Amino acid sequence: VKFNNCAGNKGVRYETNSLDFKVRADGTLYAAHHLQLPPKQLILVVTAWDPQTLARWEAMVRFLVAEKSQHNGHKPKGRKAVPGELVQQQSDTLLPWRQHQSANGLRRQKRDWVIPPINVPENSRGPFPQQLVRIRSDKDKEIHIRYSITGVGADQPPMEVFNIDPVSGRMYVTRPMDREERASYHLRAHAVDMNGNKVENPIDLYIYVIDMNDNRPEFINQVYNGSVDEGSKPGTYVMTVTANDADDGTTANGMVRYRIVTQTPQSPSQNMFTINSETGDIVTVAAGLDREKVQQYIVIVQATDMEGNLNYGLSNTATAIITVTDVNDNPPEFTTSTVRAAGWCNAEQPQKGVRTSVVITRDLTGSLMGQAGSRNWGGMGLLTITCTHSHFSFSQPLGPREKIQHFAGAVDYEMNRAFMLTVMVSNQAPLASGIQMSFQSTAGVTISVTDVNEAPYFPTNHKLIRLEEGVPTGTVLTTFSAVDPDRFMQQAVRYSKLSDPANWLNINATNGQITTAAVLDRESDYIKNNVYEATFLAADNGIPPASGTGTLQIYLIDINDNAPELLPKEAQICEKPNLNVINITAADADIDPNVGPFVFELPSVPSAVRKNWTITRLNGDYAQLSLRIMYLEAGVYDVPIIVTDSGNPPLYNTSVIKVKVCPCDENGDCTTIGAVAAAGLGTGAIIAILICIIILLTMVLLFVVWMKRREKERHTKQLLIDPEDDVRDNILKYDEEGGGEEDQDYDLSQLQQPETMDHVLNKTPGVRRVDERPIGAEPQYPIRPVIPHPGDIGDFINEGLRAADNDPTAPPYDSLLVFDYEGSGSTAGSVSSLNSSSSGDQDYDYLNDWGPRFKKLADMYG
């Protein structure tokens, strides 16, 4: 058996509903053991299932069993021909287990019958249970035998479809069968004695459900859509309709036949189509299909089982909608030979010489008989004009009243005021064979171009100018003027600002002259890559007015207008020279050549600066600041440095760098004390801080010693504390548990069960628990002596109980565990009585009988 699935059959497993056959992983079906097959045919169900998704698929396998051939009239070797062995008995009693006497009469050879299949009609009306067959063994004359059946339908789902009388062997069906639900059952009959011992080998019982015509044919779709070209010849295929019948397809119950019931409309003939009664193929049977007359047919198709017998078969209907498709059998024709039209032009890109224009003209009315929207109906317009500089085209095929919609070339009223065109129209698809007509039609078209107001445009867009930054306010930069393409219209153009991010510019509304409204700064945030960009608007006074935009780009040349700034602003250095230095540089907002190399120098005033510090030049952009003297006290110093750039003229700036001087270790890093000193603290302040730390540590040490002494005194005092010093939930630690109940003089009667709680604790002796407040009067415990006793445990418990009862946050009852007192002594004797050396008269010979594990013990004492 082969199984195909989208996942590639990976991991798919097979199984059968028969114990006699198995399926390998490659789909090979084989017999599990030597067996007798039923005559004619055998039906199995093979199941393929996916262990991951648990999906299951079933297929039915039917074996055709061939009779064994006999050569030269001899019977098959090793088998006797028993009359009636392969045929069911005339009665309903089967003897599947037959015993045959051998020829010599010395031994009996067991031979099993092969039971022919049992046929059960579906939808039986009963009454149920209905007997099918009786099976018996010929050993039932000797012993009492009990019969049973197993398999799907007996002890496997669906359960109890079949059952058997265990004594008589009569097998019954308990309910009506449905072949469409399950077509066959494979059962096994068993015969055992009264003790459950197998008497006979299990026998296979095959039950086949006989099909009845109880299902109508069902069409896959209720509406089928098909198409056929107009003018098709008889016998042209149109579509296929399919109906399925759940009944047995090998019998008349499932054999479906088709026929056409009605056809709408019945033009030009009432029988334009026919259907194959077995396959459901619909074909044309008459000529005369014309889409221009009938565009669609509705055909009612009927499917009937019982091979189409209308008297006995069951029927169902479906609708077939057949659309007649168009073929090119009608060429297009213009209804007029000349057309005059008018339109307008709208120049959008005059600087490139290309103007995309839309012209609305009078309808090009034509006679087109094809289907609207198809290749046979629309035409491809081929336009030829007298001018040589441009050509017209259509955006889509022409319809019967199509309009010219698109110009492919430039159309300008100032250049051409009219066009003479010749329009030729033809179908995209060629004419059908046999049509003796011209496939194209021509017409003359005169297009008059109507002048429209076109927007002014800037000939140079984007316009770029260069100038130095810092020009004064009111400086004339350039004239940014626009051109109006409408030469035949007397119109004035006005200018205005559309976008000026920094508000640096002004424009003359009449002539487009641009002047500065503020100082232009190249270092402004509005400058991108040294370029400032502004947008201006040019609008005419036409009806309706039109406008165009232009962009002006100003490239600003840098001048030295920014002094350098010293970097970094803060630094750190050791109080002794030659350990580390400070690298300094400068930042300038200008660009080359108005930046580095920079000059770093110390001012002459105050004099302490040059006395304590020195600057060493590294290169044009970097220098080093270091101590000149051998030692400088820790602290923070403001060191002024003059930085000069290389501009023309140069600019300088005096910047102050905050230097923290601190003591350093051998690696040149500031120590912790040095960092504090560098923060501005003197030696006296540091000593004061250290003294405070020492005093704090001393106080902590004294507190720890005091706590330990108090703990020691607490152990030397009484075990229990006074009630006024009692703290809730304290844990009392005891160093000694004691030697037992008799070595201390405690009054343990307080731990016994109170006598007044007998109405609650009327239970067997043992550990008891009170989980609710007693109903009776609260017991009166002895009053605690004035002088506390270290062993007064009863008073301690009573005091805790009283405190818990008076606590408003505690539960309304306490869960005091009450334990019975064990007594004043133990009934067990001393463990010293177990001394093994107390007697030597004991006989230990019985240890030899305890096995090898006690051998060593037996050797020592036996």
BELWOFEN-V562572 format. One record per run of one state. SS is the DSSP state (a for helix, b for strand, c for the rest). FROM is the first residue (numbers start at 1). TO is the last residue. Records with the same first field share a line. If there is no record, write none. Layout:
SS = FROM-TO / FROM-TO
This chain:
c = 1-11 / 17-20 / 24-28 / 32-39 / 51-55 / 66-70 / 74-92 / 102-107 / 113-117 / 122-129 / 142-144 / 153-155 / 157-161 / 165-169 / 174-183 / 194-197 / 211-217 / 220-222 / 230-236 / 241-242 / 245-251 / 255-256 / 265-272 / 276-280 / 285-295 / 305-305 / 309-314 / 326-332 / 335-337 / 345-348 / 353-353 / 355-363 / 368-378 / 380-381 / 386-391 / 394-397 / 399-400 / 403-405 / 408-417 / 428-439 / 451-456 / 458-462 / 469-475 / 480-482 / 484-492 / 500-504 / 508-512 / 517-527 / 529-530 / 541-546 / 558-564 / 568-569 / 575-575 / 577-581 / 588-598 / 603-606 / 618-622 / 628-630 / 632-634 / 645-651 / 663-663 / 665-669 / 671-671 / 679-682 / 717-722 / 726-747 / 752-754 / 758-767 / 770-792 / 806-816 / 819-830 / 835-835 / 839-844 / 851-851 / 862-862
b = 12-16 / 21-23 / 29-31 / 40-50 / 56-65 / 93-101 / 108-112 / 118-121 / 130-137 / 145-152 / 156-156 / 162-164 / 170-173 / 184-193 / 198-210 / 218-219 / 223-229 / 237-240 / 243-244 / 257-264 / 273-275 / 281-284 / 296-304 / 315-325 / 333-334 / 338-344 / 349-349 / 354-354 / 364-367 / 379-379 / 382-385 / 392-393 / 398-398 / 401-402 / 406-407 / 418-427 / 440-450 / 457-457 / 463-468 / 476-479 / 483-483 / 493-499 / 505-507 / 513-516 / 528-528 / 531-540 / 547-557 / 565-567 / 570-574 / 576-576 / 582-587 / 599-602 / 613-617 / 623-627 / 631-631 / 635-644 / 652-662 / 664-664 / 670-670 / 768-769 / 817-818
a = 71-73 / 138-141 / 252-254 / 306-308 / 350-352 / 607-612 / 672-678 / 683-716 / 723-725 / 748-751 / 755-757 / 793-805 / 831-834 / 836-838 / 845-850 / 852-861
